């Protein structure tokens, strides 16, 4: 082996070692950032009537936040924040045992009733 071959092998070995050591740290950091993002999203959902609507429909919030695509959640939040039917919403979500068909006024009714 020549000196250049040895240097190339050494450089590759160092690169592989850096990847092996750095990858777990990058994964853990990414997981922590994802968990923080979901906690922040949960707080934003809880600040809207959407949170009570999820409860009313029997949709588990944790499951909703982890399984529903974020773009859909943001759409739900935007439609909820811009909704003009707040009085009807407060009346329905504040009435235990009301029928689910009574949420036709909700701009999220179609998508939320299809949420598992």
C-alpha positions in Angstrom: 0.0 0.0 0.0 1.1 3.4 -0.8 1.1 6.4 1.6 -1.9 7.9 -0.3 -3.9 4.7 0.1 -3.1 4.6 3.8 -4.2 8.2 4.2 -7.4 7.6 2.2 -8.2 4.6 4.4 -7.5 6.6 7.5 -9.7 9.5 6.3 -12.5 7.0 5.6 -12.1 5.4 8.9 -12.3 8.7 10.7 -15.4 9.7 8.7 -17.1 6.4 9.5 -16.3 6.9 13.2 -17.7 10.4 13.2 -20.9 9.1 11.6 -21.2 6.3 14.0 -20.8 8.6 17.0 -22.7 11.5 15.6 -25.8 9.7 14.2 -27.3 8.7 17.6 -26.9 12.3 18.9 -28.6 13.7 15.8 -31.4 11.2 16.1 -31.9 12.0 19.8 -31.9 15.8 19.1 -34.4 15.3 16.3 -36.7 13.3 18.5 -36.5 15.9 21.3 -37.3 18.7 18.8 -40.2 16.7 17.4 -41.6 16.1 21.0 -41.3 19.8 21.7 -43.0 20.6 18.5 -45.9 18.3 19.4 -46.2 19.9 22.9 -46.3 23.3 21.4 -48.9 22.2 18.9 -50.9 20.7 21.7 -50.9 24.0 23.6 -52.1 25.8 20.5 -54.9 23.3 20.0 -55.9 23.6 23.7 -56.2 27.4 23.2 -59.0 26.9 20.6 -62.5 25.5 20.7 -61.0 22.8 18.6 -59.8 21.1 21.8 -63.3 20.9 23.2 -64.7 19.7 19.8 -62.2 16.9 19.9 -63.3 16.0 23.3 -67.0 16.2 22.3 -66.4 13.9 19.3 -64.4 11.5 21.5 -61.2 12.0 19.6 -58.1 11.3 21.8 -56.0 14.5 21.6 -52.7 12.6 21.9 -53.6 10.2 19.1 -54.9 13.1 17.0 -51.7 15.1 17.4 -49.5 12.1 16.6 -51.5 10.5 13.7 -53.1 13.4 11.9 -50.8 15.1 9.4 -49.6 18.4 10.8 -50.9 20.2 7.7 -54.4 19.0 8.5 -54.1 20.0 12.1 -53.0 23.5 11.1 -56.0 23.6 8.7 -58.3 22.6 11.5 -56.8 25.3 13.8 -57.0 28.0 11.1 -60.7 27.2 10.3 -61.5 27.0 14.0 -59.9 30.4 14.7 -61.6 32.0 11.7 -65.0 30.5 12.4 -68.0 32.8 12.8 -70.2 30.1 14.5 -68.7 30.5 17.9 -72.0 30.8 19.7 -73.4 27.6 18.2 -70.1 25.9 18.9 -70.1 26.9 22.5 -73.7 25.7 22.9 -73.1 22.3 21.3 -69.7 21.5 22.9 -71.0 22.6 26.2 -74.0 20.3 26.0 -73.2 16.8 27.1 -75.0 14.1 25.1 -75.9 16.3 22.2 -76.0 14.5 18.8 -73.0 14.6 16.6 -75.1 15.6 13.6 -75.6 19.0 15.3 -72.0 20.1 14.4 -72.9 20.8 10.7 -72.1 24.4 11.4 -68.4 23.5 12.1 -66.0 24.1 9.3 -64.0 21.1 10.5 -67.1 18.8 10.8 -66.4 16.7 7.7 -62.7 16.1 8.4 -63.0 15.6 12.2 -65.8 13.1 12.0 -63.6 11.0 9.7 -60.7 11.1 12.1 -60.1 7.7 13.8 
